[in-house]
Amino acid sequence: MRRTADRIRHAISFEVIALAIITPLGAWVFDTALRDMGVVTVVSATIATGWNYLYNLLFDHAMLRRRGDVHKTPAIRVLHAVLFEAGLLVVLIPFIALFLGVSLWTAFVMDVAFAGFYLVYAFCFNWAYDVIFPIPDPKGAKG
């Protein structure tokens, strides 16, 4: 299991590298000023982080009330992921539309593109992170 310091390094490096990629990429793809896209990506990442904490807390409490435990079956994990993204869309679409002065549809397309990026990025980042910073053997054995 990873230590707290490693988890903090993971979380910070995940966000910093993602923002360094998605900000100029988003500005280029959506023909938006880099400064404006920077505000959108930083605010969106901040909102997503806060929403992640709140959503997981609320979801776990709901599971405890309904089921008596927080064990997630594969079906519940799918529901969990879909509801998380839907909730994030509800918050981010109006922000993106208002800040960039675009339609709700354009903001929706942008947000879906960001979500697609993060899906692929998270897979690649976490794989690379595990290679660069392997999870310590709990028994301390080498080899």
Stockholm file with secondary structure:
# STOCKHOLM 1.0

chainA/1-143         MRRTADRIRHAISFEVIALAIITPLGAWVFDTALRDMGVVTVVSATIATGWNYLYNLLFDHAMLRRRGDVHKTPAIRVLHAVLFEAGLLVVLIPFIALFLGVSLWTAFVMDVAFAGFYLVYAFCFNWAYDVIFPIPDPKGAKG
#=GR chainA/1-143 SS CCCHHHHHHHHHHHHHHHHHHHHHHHHHHTTCCHHHHHHHHHHHHHHHHHHHHHHHHHHHHHHHHHHSSCCCCHHHHHHHHHHHHHHHHHHHHHHHHHHHTCCHHHHHHHHHHHHHHHHHHHHHHHHHHHHHSCCCCTTCCCC
#=GC SS_cons         CCCHHHHHHHHHHHHHHHHHHHHHHHHHHTTCCHHHHHHHHHHHHHHHHHHHHHHHHHHHHHHHHHHSSCCCCHHHHHHHHHHHHHHHHHHHHHHHHHHHTCCHHHHHHHHHHHHHHHHHHHHHHHHHHHHHSCCCCTTCCCC
//
